[in-house]
Amino acid sequence: MRRLGWDVGGRAWVWRHRLFAWVEESVRECAALLCNIVLQSNVHDSWRWLLDPVHGYSMKSSYCDITITGDIADISQVDDVWFKHIPSKVSILVWRLLHNRLPTKENLVQRGILLSTEGTCVAGCDDIESATRLFLHCNIFSVLWSNVRTRLGIYLVPSRELRHHFIQFTKMAGMPRSSHLSLTAIWFATVWVIWKEWNNRVFKKKNVY
């Protein structure tokens, strides 16, 4: 990639087909990470712990970084979206959702693909279709979460954030750890059903749910 040119407009970023909008954003992020990297043919690669470049990795430095920055929830949710018992396409959907990489109307408006007047929720609730709104607070789709909670006999404190909802649902306090995987699968399945319904309404113009 360096030989082809990984700077903006370089041949390393030439693709055989047009990229999706969410992929274009990831490419820009990747290009930004590579733009300041200088490769030297006479220098060997080596691992370096950025939190302590002099002494290297230690549990203490890791613990201090996590407790100071407050990123425990983020690290947990990244680790917990990949399971051998859950189809990869569902795990990828959840990963994109938790990183706000789905082509919701809010994201498409921000990228200039839709006009600002076209950003309302596909369910017709007249609010901006953000990922949080679509999957948690939409008057139509939120009913599914209520039905799931009723069937399971559980109660959740209302969450304003998808990550908090994910962690609260899958790591249900007071329930045995053996149930966490089952709760995770249920959360994934519910998200998948909502996204399938979103696709039906957007591309097939029909309501299934």
N, C-alpha and C positions, 0 to 999 in steps of 0.2 A: 504493500500500500504506500509506503514511503517513496518508493521509486516511481510509482504512478502519480504521486502527488496527492497528499491528504489534506492540503489546505483548501479553503473554500473555492469551489469551482474546479478542483483537481480531478484527474481522471479516475482516482480511486473511488469517487462517488458517482460514477456513471453506472446506471442500472439498465437491465434488459427490458423492464416494464415500469410503468408509472407507479410510484409508491403511494400507499394509503397516507392520509393526512397524519394519523398518529405515528406512522413510521417515519415520516419526514421530520417530525419533531425530535424523535430519538436519534436520527442521523445527525441533526444539528448539534445535539448534546454530545454525541460521540466526537464530531469534528472539533468541538470546543475543547474537549479533553485532550485531543491529540495535537492541537495546534502548537502547544508550547513544549512538546517532547522532542528532544534532540537525540538521535541514535548515533553512537560512535562505534565503528567496526572494531576498534582495538580495545574496547572495554567490555569485560564480561558482565552478564546479567547477574543480579543478586537481589535477594529479598531484603526489604527494609521496613521496619515497624515505624510508621509515621508518628505515633504517639511518643516514641522514645528512640529516635534514630541512632543514639550513641550506644545504649545498652541492649537494645532489641526488645523483643516481646516479653511481657510479663503479665501475670494475672492482675497485679495491682494496678498497672496502667489501664488495662481494659476495664476493670471495675470502676476506677475513678472517672473514666470517660463516660461510661454508661450512666452512672449516678449523677454526674454533673450536668450532662446534656439532656437527660431525661428521654433518651431514645429507646427505652426498654420496649415500649409498645411497638415501635416501628420494627425493631429487630425481631420480635416475637412473631409479628404478622408476616414478615418476609419468609421466615423459616417454616411457618406453618401452613403454607398454601400448596405444598407439594406432597402428595400421598400416593403410594402405589395402588391403593384401592379406589382412587378417584381418577376418572379419565383426564388425560393431559389437557384436552381442550377446555375442560371445566376449570382446571387449575390455572390455565393461562388467562381465562376470562376473569377469574377472581384477582389474579395478580394485576391485570390491567385496570380493574375496577379500583383496587386499593391504591393504585398509583395514578388514578384519574387519567387513564389513557384510553378510555372508551370514547367512541365518536358520539357522545351526547350532543344535543343541540347547543348547549352552552359552549362546549369545546369547539364545535364547528363554527359558531359565531365568532369566537375569539380568533380562530384561524382564517377568518374571512371567507369561509365556504358558504355560509348562510348569512342572510341579512339579519340585523338585530330584531326585526319584526317577525322573524321566523323561528325564534328560539323558545317558544312556549312548549310545554310538556305534550307529548304525543297522546297522553290519556285525556287531554282536553281540560285540565284543571287550571289553565290560564296562568300558570307560574313558569318561570324560567326552568328549562329542563337540565338541571345539573345532575351529576351522578348521585349525590346525596338525596336530592329531591325525588329522583326517579325511583331509587331502590328503597328508600326509607319513609319518605313523608308524602308521597303522592296519594291522593284520596282513593285512587283505584287500586294501585299495587300494594299499598300498606295493609290492605285487608288480608292479603295472603300471609303476612307476618302474624297478624292477629289470629288467623286460623291455625297456623303452625304452633303458636304459643298455647292456644287452647287445647289442641290435641295432645301436646306434651305436658300440659298442666304446669307450666312455668310462668314466671312473671319477670319482666325486664324493666329497668329504669329507662325511660325514653332517651335515646342517644341522638346527638346532633351530628355525630361524625361516623362515617362508615367503619373506620378502623376500631373505634370504641365499641360499636355495635358488634363487630366481628369477634373481638376479644371477649366481650361480656357474654355473648351467646355461646361461644365454643368452650370457654373456660368457666362454665357456670359454677359460681361459688357455692360450696356446700355439697356439690355432687361429686361422686367418685371420679378419679382420673380416668378410669376405664370407659367412662361415658363421653369423654371429650372428643374422641374420634368420631363417634356416632353423631354428636351434635355438630361437629365440623362438616360432616357429610350432608346433614340436613340443611345447614346454612348455605353450602355450596349449591345444593339442589334447588333451594328457593331462589337464589340469585340467578341460576340458570333458567328457571321457569320465567322469571321476570324479563330476562334478556330475550328469550325466545318470543315472548309476547310483544316486546318492543319491536323486534324485527318483523313480526306479523303485521303490526299496525303501520310500520313505516314502509315496508316493501310490498306487502300483499294487500294492504288496505282492508284488513279484516281483523275483527276482535275475537280471539279464542278464549281468553281468560275472563 
